Amino acid sequence: MRTVSLVEAKTHLSSLVDQVAAGNPFVVTKHGRPVALMTTVTGQVHPPQRIGFLRERFEGFELPSDFDSMMAEEIQGMFEGNPHEASS
């Protein structure tokens, strides 16, 4: 298998990726030591999960109408260093 130095790989990355896509994998070396194998991806690559993917699981669940202000005094007290003052 062909070996390519890290410097050469950085310089010619685009053409090296084209070669890998054509079925010619190679090993990247750093200071003469193999550090990475560049080869094609096999199998299916899954896209990142989208935000809201659990929406169906929480169908019918609603946040309380005062959610944004819940415990506001207690939280403010914690920031001001008086965590028990607001709750008493």
C-alpha positions in Angstrom: 0.0 0.0 0.0 1.2 3.5 -0.8 2.5 5.7 2.0 2.2 9.5 1.9 3.8 11.9 4.4 1.6 14.2 6.4 3.1 17.2 4.6 2.4 15.7 1.2 -1.1 14.8 2.3 -1.8 18.3 3.4 -0.4 19.7 0.2 -2.3 17.3 -2.2 -5.3 16.4 -0.2 -7.9 17.0 -2.9 -6.1 14.8 -5.5 -5.4 12.1 -2.8 -9.1 12.0 -1.9 -9.9 11.5 -5.6 -7.5 8.6 -5.7 -9.0 7.0 -2.6 -12.5 7.4 -4.2 -11.1 5.6 -7.3 -10.1 2.7 -5.0 -6.5 3.5 -4.2 -6.2 3.7 -0.4 -3.0 4.9 1.2 -1.3 5.3 4.6 -0.4 8.7 6.0 2.8 8.8 7.9 4.2 11.4 10.4 8.0 11.3 10.9 8.0 8.0 9.1 5.4 6.3 11.3 2.0 5.3 10.0 -0.7 7.4 11.7 -3.8 7.1 9.5 -5.3 4.9 6.8 -7.1 6.7 4.1 -9.7 4.5 2.5 -13.3 4.7 1.2 -16.2 4.7 3.5 -18.1 1.5 3.3 -21.7 1.1 4.4 -24.2 3.8 5.0 -23.2 7.0 6.7 -26.0 8.3 8.9 -26.8 12.0 8.8 -26.8 13.7 12.2 -30.1 13.5 14.0 -32.3 16.5 13.6 -33.5 18.7 16.4 -36.9 17.7 17.6 -36.5 14.0 16.8 -38.3 13.1 20.1 -41.3 15.2 19.3 -43.6 12.2 18.8 -42.6 10.8 22.1 -43.9 13.9 24.0 -47.1 14.4 22.0 -49.7 16.0 24.2 -47.1 17.3 26.7 -47.3 21.0 27.2 -45.1 23.3 29.2 -46.7 25.3 32.0 -47.8 28.8 30.9 -45.5 30.3 33.6 -42.5 28.1 32.6 -40.2 31.1 31.8 -40.9 32.8 35.2 -41.0 29.6 37.4 -38.8 30.0 40.4 -37.5 33.4 39.1 -37.1 34.8 42.6 -35.2 31.7 43.8 -32.9 31.8 40.8 -32.3 35.5 41.2 -31.5 34.9 44.9 -28.9 32.2 43.9 -27.2 34.7 41.5 -27.1 37.3 44.2 -25.8 34.9 46.9 -29.0 34.7 48.9 -30.4 31.3 47.9 -32.7 30.9 51.0 -33.9 34.5 51.2 -36.4 34.2 48.3 -37.7 30.8 49.3 -38.6 31.8 52.9 
